Amino acid sequence: MNIASVIVDVPAKQTDKTFDYKIPEKYKDVIKPGTRVIVPFGPRKIQGFVRDLKGESSFSKLRAIIEPLDLTPVLNEELLQLGDWLTEHTLSYKISSYQAMLPAALKAKYEKKIVLAKGTEITDLSGNLIELFRENREIKWEDAVTKGLVQQLQKEAASGRVDVVYQVKDRVRKKLLKHVSPAIDPDQLKETRDKLPPQASGQQSVLDFFLEHPDPVEQRLILSTLGISQGSIQSLVKKGILKIEELEVYRDPYSEREFERKFALDLTNEQEKAISPILSAIEKDLHEVFLLYGVTGSGKTEIYLQSIQEVLRKGKEAIVLVPEISLTPQMVTRFKERFGDLVAVMHSGLSAGEKYDEWRKIQRKEVKVVVGARSAIFAPFENIGIIIIDEEHETSYKQEENPRYHARDVAIQRAKTYACPVVLGSATPSLESFARAQKERYTLLSLPKRMNNQALPTVEIVDMREELRTGNRSMFSVKLFEKIKDRLEKKEQTVLFLNKRGHSSFVMCRDCGYVMNCPHCDITLTYHRYNEQMKCHYCGYEDRVPTICPECNSEHIRYFGTGTQKVEEELLKLIPEARIIRMDVDTTGRKGSHEKLLTAFQEGQADILLGTQMIAKGLDFPNITLVGVLSADTMLNLPDFRSSEKTFQLLTQVSGRAGRHKLPGEVVIQTYTPEHYSVELAGTQDYDRFYQQEMLIRKVHQYPPFYYLSLVTVSHEELMKVVSVTEKIAKFISSRLTNEAVVLGPVASPIPRINDRYRYQCLIKYKKEPELKNALKTILDHYQQETGTGALQISVDLNPYILM
């Protein structure tokens, strides 16, 4: 097999196929499917992925691969096939699909080195490699290539004696720290120790230490533990008794924390009933999709943990996805306490280096469980025994740029390959999943009660229109305010939830009605109090706050709407003694701040936790007995057919934070539309009735789960160009579809302009349209020349979650 079929790193229609390259003799054993290589492409050198190897090509003149970028493939055979499926499923290019599966560190400019693995001595290496590593424990990849040693190094890599490291410029480096270890055997060490003069006490204590702990130890740790100077170590190094070397340490985001080992809890009868079909599927290696539908606080996490335990017992691996915002330290802790160092964690709060290190732990089979957000679904495991998606209804499982995949679909596809179960868990499943469970395409498992039969919190819905009529202009209803004061007296905690960030929604003139808009987007600017700025949350434009109206020069220009900062101010005016922690994008921007704020709240350093969406999920604090939702309507007014569903889910999730332990919980929901079914039914936590009601509406209006949707969005700086292109696209699509399908549009998008680009869209509703994918692909290919220059942009989403 001396020819490699390579997918090159050029995302375009013409290059979305494999190109054949000759494999130079010296790389014959190195290059395998899934390896990244550098190839000549036209006049330049670019990166590519080897897709297959073959013995002959239909082209007579082939160029040769310049060099491999990996000693071991970064994508295994299953992930390569998944890439093909993803390309087909999301209408993206193959190269984009492969890139999506890898950590950022493998996508940047890199400098490559080969490093001796931990615990490898130079003398362990074969022949001429000893010379190469004598000066230094790491060498540059280029040196290995020029000296023709790649094949030899590959054998060493296979036996674990050397590692390839990508030192990515400005992105990621392997973390190396100075370690000290004995350079002579223990008997000689003891002899040296006995010969030291009494005044060399520092050197004595170092040698005593190494007689007990012969392994390499971080230099700074020795200095601080023994309280000695660096001079003592240096003089022993000079005498050849100790040696100093730089060794790799993983960047472990959780290294500061000690995790206490915990064991499985006894399951309730309900949990036993729910877990047994999952355990049976694990036992029999069956692919089955389970929908674990359990009220908030019913003990879903324990079911996940015990199912994983069973999978590990069989020697297999587990992937657990959690929504980004509920990847709280609390969630991570529960997995780390149960499975210790077998857990890798991947989420956006980690630095590129930490992510790369976690990915390498998985690739090197050092861990068995991955807990992470959406992209963790591509963890390079090779023996998956279960995939769990917690809060499966969360929209963050859908990627909004190419490839536009949904993690649930990828999970089911991978689980088919490995013949293993998928568990989707939620207190408020998405309508699509619940409908599939009703049709028995998924197996429904229910947990209708909370753990230890704790009552669900009592919910009161307050009509804010009535409050206004009685003259209460505050953002707190009388009921909520009294309950907050009552909790303060009882030393219990309150969570206040607001579905926005910033101070006030917008600035408006009371005389002429002028509202301050973004000059580049058709959307109002949001007022941020902490730096007295008006900000656009779409393009990032900023402006200062006007003191007089630019239109009519009136001084009556005021802030409208409510944001978290404003709520905090008003609370402190009314209850100055309250200790408040505010959690929103502004206060949790810095790494680790999320965790610090939650820990402070857990330790009782505050009475009230005030926040946006990020506090709605995953929190489990025993002292929270009151949850207040300040305005339940913010989502209901969005132009999105899922707005009722999202409102119901959010209100139910937030309510679920109250009374999870011994103390009973109460919830107050403030709203201007108390009669809306999603608010009313969230009050009684009645998902089944909500499902019935919402399904009727979806059926009448031809929306999922009764119909599939596809959305085509076109954007350009010239309005007429956008309109004409979108009209042509809509006509072309209509001509290729049956009469069953509905094509809506072209119409302006709900936000008609972002960043000086006009946006139009058409929406396709359909049941079975075999021609649709081909038609959409034809459109993308047809306009590719123009989209390549960036002037025209066309995006196709085969399963849109955001219609804005």
N, C-alpha and C positions, 0 to 999 in steps of 0.2 A: 504494500500500500504506500506508494510514493507520491500520491497527489492528494491535496487537501481542498475541500470545498469550503470557501470562506464567505461569511456575510460581512461586508465592509461597513465602516462607520460613516456612511453617507445616507441620511434618511431621505430617500427620493424614490419615485416609482421605478426609474431605470435601474437603480442599484438594489432594489428590494428582492434580490435573488442571490444565489451563491455564485462565486467566481472561483475558477480552478487555479491553483498555484502548485508549483513543484515543491516537494519537501527536500531541502538539501540533505545530503547523506548524513551529515553530523547531527541533524535534528530528528532523524528517523524515529528514534524511540521516545523522543520528548513530546512530539506533537500528537495530541489526541483530540477527539471531539470535546468541545467545551473549553479548550485552551484559547487564550487571547494571543494574537500574533501581530507582528508589524509586517505590513505588505506594501509593495510598490503599487500605487494606483494613479495612473497617469503620471504626472511629473512628481507627485508628492508621496511621502510615506505616511500611511495611516494605520490605525488599529482595526483589527477585525476579529471575528469569532470563528473558530473552526467548527463547521457543522457536521461534516462527514469526512471519512478517508476513503480513497478508492484506488484501484490499480491502474485505470486508464481514463483518458479524457477525450471528448470529441474535438477538442482544439489541439492543433499540432504544436503551436508555439506557446509555451507557458512560461510566465515569469516565476521566479522563485520567491518563497517566503524569505523575508530579511532575517527575522529572528522571532523566537517565541517570547511572550511576556510572562509566562507562568511555567513552573515546573510541574504543578499538578493542576488539572482543569478547574476553572472557577465555576463552571456549570456542569452538573452531571447529566446523564442521558435523559433522565425524567424531566429536568428543568429545560433542556433543549426542546423536548417535545411540547412542554407546557408553553414555551415561547411561541411555537408554531400555532398552538391553539389560541393563545392570547392575541396574536396578530389577526387571525381569522375572526375572532370574537369581538375585537374592538376596532377593527379596520385601521390598525396602526402598522407601522413598518416593523419588520423583524428586528432590526437593530434597536429600535426603541423598546421593544419587549424584552430583549436580553439585558439592556442597560437598566431597566426598571427592577430587575431581580438582584442587582448588585449594590453594595454600599457605595456611598459617594466617593470613598477613597479610591475605588477602582475605576473612577470615571475621569479623574483629573490628570494633570501633567504629572508624570511620575519619574522618580529617579529610583533605579532598582539596585538592591544590594543582596548579597548572599551572606547569611550570618550563621555561625556555628550554633546548633541548637543547645538549649539548656542541658548541662551535664555532659556535653561532648568534649572530649579532650582532643587536642590536635593529633595525638598519636593514634587515635581511633580511625583516622582518615586513611584513604588508600594513596599510595605512591606520591605523584607529583602535587597532590593537593596539599600535602603537609607544608611544602615550601610556600605555597600560595597564602596559607593562613598563619604562617609563622609570625609575620610582622603584626598582624591585626586579626581580630576574631571576625571581622566583616570585610568583604571585598566588593568592589563595584561589579555590576553585571557585565558592563562593557569589557572589563579586564578578563572575565571568564570567557566571553565570546571570542575576544582576540586571541586568547591562549588556547582556544579550541577545547575547553574543559566542560562544556555544557552537559555532554552525555554522562561523563563521570559524576558530575554534581547531581544529575538526576537520580542516579543510583543511590547516592548518599541521602538525597531528599526522601526517596522511597523508604529508606531504612531509618528515617527520622534523625539523621545526624546533622543535616543542614536545613535551614529555612530560607525561603525567598521573602524579602520584605520590600514593600513598595514605599519608598520614602517619597511621599507625594509633596511636590513643592507647594508651600503655603496651605496644603490641605492636611495631610496626615503623616506623621512619622511614628515609627515603632518607638515606644518609650523605653529608653535604655538608662539604667542607673548603675553607679559604681558599686560592685560587690567585692567583698574581701573573703578569701578562703585560704586554707593551708596549702603551701606548695610542696610540702614533704609529708611522708607518712607519719601516723600517730606515734610510733616508737621514737623516731628522730625528733618529733615535736616535743615529746616528754623529756628527752635528753637535753635538747636546747633549753627548755624551761628550767631544768635543774641547774644549768651552767650560768644562768643570768645573774649579774650582781644584784645585791639587795636594793640599790638605789633605782634600778630599772623597774619600778613597781608597775608603771603603765604597761610595759611590754609583758610583764608577768601575767597581769590580769587578762590581757588579750589572749595569750597562749593558754591560760587556764580555761578561758571561754571556749577556744577551739578544740581543746581536748574533750570537752563535753558535747560541743555542737560542731562536727566537722564540715557541715554543708556551707556553701557560700551565703554570706549575710550582707545586707545592705550596709554600706560604710557608715552612713549617718546614724543608723540604728545602733551600731556598735559604739560609736563615739558617745551617743546620748545615754545608752544603757550603762556603759562602764564608767562614764564620766571622765574620759581620758582625752588627750590632745591628739591631733592628727599625726604629730611627730612620732609618737610611739609606733603607729602602724607603718609610717614611711620607713623608719629605720629597720623594721622587720622585713619589709619588702626589699630594701636594698641588700640585706643579707641573704635574700632568696628563700626566706622561711615562709613568708606569706606572698600571695599574689593578688593584684587588683585587676578586675576585668569588668567590662560593661555588659550587663545581662538585661534581657528584655523583661519588663514587668508589664502585665496587662493594666491598662487604665481602667480601674474598676470603679464605676460611679458609686458603688455601695461599700467601698473599702472601709470608710470611717465607721460603718454601723455594724454592730454585733447582732447576729440573728440567733435568737434562742431556738433550739430545736424543738419542734412541736409534732405531735402525733395525731393520727386520725381521730375524729370525734365519733361518738355513737350516733348512728342515723336514726331519725324518727321513722315511724311506719310509712309516712308519705314519701320520705326520701328513699327508703328501701324500695318502695314500689317504682319510683321514678328511675332509680339507678340500675335496677336489675336488667331491663332490656339493653341498656348501654353495655353493661358488663358481659352480657351474653354475646353481643355483636363483637366485642373485643376478643372474647374467648374463641369465637368461631371464625375470626378474620372476615367479617361480613361488612360490606359497604352499605351503610344505612344512614339517612339523615334524620336526626331527632330534633324536635322543637321542644325545648324545656321551658314550659310556660308557668312561671311561678311568681306570686305576688312579691312586692319588695320585702326583703327580710325573711324570705322563706327558706334560705339555706342553699341557694344554687351553687355558691362557690365550693361548699364542702363536697357536693356531688362531682364538680369538676376535679377537685383534688384527689378524691378516692378513685375516680375513673383513670386519672393519670397514673396513680400508684399501681394500678393493675397493669397498665400499658408498660410501665418501667419494669415490672416484675417479669413481663414477657420479653424484656430486652429491647423494647421498641422506644420510639421517641414521640413527643407531644408538642403541638403548637397551640398556644392560647392567644387569641386576639382580644384586646380590650380597646374601647374607643380612646383616642388620645387623651381626652379630658378626664377620663376616669382611670387613667394609668397612674393613679395616686400612689404615693409611697405605701399607703395602707394595703393596696392590692399586691404590690410587689412583695411586701413583707410577708404576706400570707403564703406566697409560693416559696420564697427564700427560706422561711421557717420550716416548711414541710420538706423541701427537696435540696436545701443547702446550695452547694457549689454546682449542682447539676443544672442550675437555671441560668440562662442568658436573658438579658432584658434589652429590648430595642424600642426606643421612642425618640421623638424629636427633641427632647430636652437634653440628649447626650451630644457631646461634641463629635465632630467627624471622626476623631481618633478613637473615642470610646466606642462608637458604632462599629468601626472597622475591627476593633479588638473583639467585640462581642460576636461579630460575624465569623471571625477566625476561630473562636472557641467552638462554634457550631461546626464549621468546616473540618476542624481537626478532631471532631467527635469527643470533645472534652466535656460537652454538656448534653443533656437529654431532653430538656424542656426549654422552649422559647416562649417568653411572655412579651408581647409587643403590640404596637399599633399596626395599621393596615399593611405596611410593607413586610412585616415579619411573616406574612403568609408565604413568602418566597425563601424561607430559611432553608439552607442547603442540606437538609437531612436526607437520609437515604433509606430509612426504615420507619416511616411514620405509622404510629399505631392509633392516633386520635387527633382530630382538630376541633378545637372549641372556639366558638365565637360568642363572647359575652355581650349583652346589650345589642343583639343582632339587628335591632331596628335602627341603629345609629346611622345617620347619613354620612358620617366621616369614613365609613368603610368603602365609599365610592371615591375613586380618584378622579379629579376634575381636569387633569391634563393627560396628554397621550402617554401611554395607552390607558384609555378610560375604563379601567376594569372595576368590578365590584369584588371585594375580598371574599364574599360568600360564594360567588360563582367559582373563583379560583380554588377555594377550599374544597368544594364538592368535586371539582375536576381532579385535584391531586389525590383526594381520598379514594376516588374510583381506581386510580392507578395502584394505590397501596392496599386496596380492599380493606378499608378501615372506616369506623363511624365518624360522622360530623355531628357535633352537638351545638345547636343554636339556642342561646338562652336569653330570655327577656321577660320582664313583667308586663311589657306592652309590645308584643311582637308586631312586626310590620304586617300590613294587610296581605301583602304577597305571600309571606311565609305562613301566616295563619290559614289563608285560603288553601295553600298546598297541603297543610296538615289536615284540613277538613276533607280534602279530596284524597287523603291517604297517600299522597306522594311523599310526605314527610310523616314520621311517627310522632304523634303528640304525647308528651309526658307532662302531667300537671302537678303543681304544688300549690293548692288553693289556700293554704294557711301559713301564717308566720311561724317561725321557730317557737318552741315552748308555748304554742297557742297564744302568743302575745296578740292583743287586739290591734287591728289596723287603726291608724289615728282617726279621730273624729274630724270631719271637715265642715267648715262653715263658709258659705259663699256670700260675700258682701257686695251689694249693688252700690257702686260708687256714685251713681246718679242720684240715689236717695241721700247720700252723704252731702252732695252739693246742695240739694234742696233744703237740707236742714242747716245750711250755712257753714259746713265743714270744708274749708278750702285746702286743708292739709293733704299730704300724700298718704297719710295714715288714717284709716277709718277709726272711729271711736273704739270699736271692738278690738282691733288689732293693737291699738295703742295701750289699752288697758291690760291686755294679755302680756304685752312686752314688759310693762311695769311689774306685773305680777311675777313674771319669771325672774326679773332682777331681784325682787325681794326674796324669792325662794332659792336664789343662787343656782338656777337652772339656765340652760343655754338656748338661744334662739337663732334660727337661720332665716335671713331675709333674702328673697330671690327677686332679681330684676333682670329682664331679658335684654339688657343693653349695657354699653359701657359709655364713658364720657360723662359730662356734667349735665348738659341739656341737649335735647335732640337738635334744635335748630334755633336760629335767630330770626325774629320777624318784627317788622315795624307795625305798631298798633294803629298808626294813622292811615298808611297807604297800603298795608298788606304785603310790602316787599319782603321776600325771603332770600337769605344769602345762599346762593348756589355755587357749586364748583364751576370755574370757567372752562374746565376740560371735560366734565362729565355732567350728565343731566341728573344730578342728585344734590340734595341739600348738604351743606357743610355742617359738621358736628362740633359743638363747643366743648373744648377741654379746659377745665378751670385751672389745673395745676400749672400750666404755662401760658394761660390766657390766649389760647390759639383756637382758630377755626380749622378743622381738619377734614379732608375728604378721605373716607375709609376705602375708596376704590383706587385712586391713583396716587394718594399720598400728598396732594397739594395742601399747602398751609397758608393761612392769612391771619392778620391780627383781627381782634374783635372790634367792630365799628362802635363809636359812641353816638354818632348821629346817622340817620338813614341816608344812604347814598342817593336815593331816589327823590325824597321830599324834604330832606334836611330836618326831619322831626327828631326830637330827642327821645321819643317814646319807642325806642327799639329794645325789645326784651327777649329773654330766653324762654323757649317753650319746650314742653316735654320734660322727662325726668331721666337722669343718669345716676350711676352709682355714687359719684362724688356729691351730687346734690342731696341724695337721700342721706348720706353720712352727715352732711352739714345740718340738715333739718333735724335729724335724730339728736345730734349733740346740743342743738338749741333747746329741744324739748326735754331731753334727759341728759344733762351735762355729766352725770356720774357714770353713764354707760361706757364700757370699754368695747370698742368696735374694731374688728379686723375686716378690711375691705379686700375682696379678691376679684380683680378683673385684669384685662390685658395690661393696663398701666402699672398695676402693683406686682404682677408676676412675670414681668418681662425678663428679669435677671435669672440666670441659672440657679436652681435650688430655692428660689424665693417661694415657689408654690409649697414646697415641702415645709419650709420654715414656718409659714403662716399657719398651715394646718396643724403642725406640731404644737405651736403656741396655743391654738384654739383647743386642741385636745388636752393640753395641760392646764386648761382653765384660766389662761391669761387674758381671756376676753369673754364678754357675755353674749355678744352678737356677732355672727358671721354674716357679712353682707356681700353678695356677689352675683355674678352673671352665670351663664350656663355651666361654667367649670365647677360649680358647687352642687350641681343637680344630681351628680352620679357618684356611686362608689363610696360615699362617706358613711361611716358607721361609728358614731360617737354616742356613748350611753347617756350623756347628760343633755342631749338635744330633746326638748319636749315641745317646742313650738316652731312651726314653719310658717312664714308669712310670704305669700306671693303678691307683690305690690301691684302688678298689672298683668292680668292673664291674657289681655287682648293683643299684645304687640305682634304676635305671630299670625293671629287670625286674619289680619288685614293684608297679608302678602298675596300677590297674584300667583298662587301656587296651589294646585289641586290637592297637595298633601298638607296644606296649612292646618286643617282641623286635626288631622292625624298627629302632626308634630306637636300641636298645642296639648292634645290629650296626653301624649306620651310624656311631655315635659312636666305637666302638672302632676301626673301620677308619680313620676320619678322623684320630683322635689318633695312631694308629700311623704314619700317613702323614707325620707331622712329622719322623720320624727318618731319618737317612742319605740326605738328598735330593741330596747333592753327592758329593764324592770319598770321604769317610769312611763306612764301612759303619754301618748302624744296628741297634740292638737294642730290643726292646720287652718289657716285663714286665707282664702283666695279672694283678692279684690278684683273686681271686673266691671266694665261698662256694658257687657253683654251677658248677664247672668243666665239668660234663657237659651244661650247657644248650647247645643247638645254636647259638644266636646268639653265645655267647662262644667256643665251639670253632671255628666257621667264621670268626669275625673274626680268630682267631689265624692261620688259613691264608689270610686275605683272599680266601676263596672265595665270591664273590657269587653265582655261578651255582647252587652247591649250596644256598646259603641261600635263594635265590629258589624253587627247587623245593620245599624243605621247608616254607617259610612259606606258599606257595600252597596246598599240601595242607591245612594247618590252616585257612586262610581259607575254603577251599571247604567244608570240613566244617561250619564255624561260621557260614557265610553272611555273610561280611564282604567289603568291597571288596578287590580289584577285581571280585569276582563279583557283588556286590550294591551298590546305592547305599544311602547312609544319610541320614536326616534326624533331627535332634534337636530336641525341643521342651522348653524348660526354663521352669518356672513358679516365681516366687518371691514371697513375701508375708511380713508379720510374724507372721501367725497360721497355725499349722500346719494347722488344720482347713480353712481357706479354700484353702490350697495343694493339699491332698489332693483336696478336692471338685472344684476347677477342673480339676486334671490328669486326674481320672477322667472328667469330662465330655468333655474334649478327646480322650482316648484312645478313648472310645466313638464320638465323632463321626467321628474319622479312620477307625476300623475299618469303620464303616458305608459309607464312601465308597470303600474300596479293594477290589481283587479278592482272591481267596483266596490268590494267590501271595505277597502282601505279609505281612510279620510285624510286628506292633506289640507292642513290649516295654514293659511299664510299665502304670500309673504306679509308679515306685519313687523312693525318696529318692536324690538325687544322691550321688556318692562323697564330696563334702564337703557334708553335709546342711544346714549353716547357715553363711552368711557375712554378717558385719556385721548380726547380729540378724535376718536374713531367712532363712526356711526355703526349701529348694530341692527341687523334685521334677521328674522328667523322664520323657518317654517317647521311645523310640528306634524309628524305622521303618526296616525293611530291605525293599528292593524292587528289582525289575528294570525293569519298565515300568509306570508308574502315571500315565496321562494326567490323572487327576482329583486327584492329590495336591496339586499347587501351588494349585489352586483351593480345595481343602479347607483348606489351611493359611492361605491368604489370608482365607477366610471367618472362621476362628478369630481371626486378628489383628484383623479389622474388628469382630467381634462384641464382643470384650473391650476395644475401644479406649477407651470412656468411662472404664473403670476404670483402664486402664494410663496414661491421660492424667494422672490425679492422682498417679501414681507409687506408689500403694499396692500395686497388683498389677503384676508385670512378667512379660511373656511374650516369650521370644526363640526364634526359629526359625532353625536353621542347616541349610541344605540339603546341606552337605558338611563335617560337623564334624571338626576335627582335635584338639579337646580335649574329652574326654567327662567331664571332672571337673565 
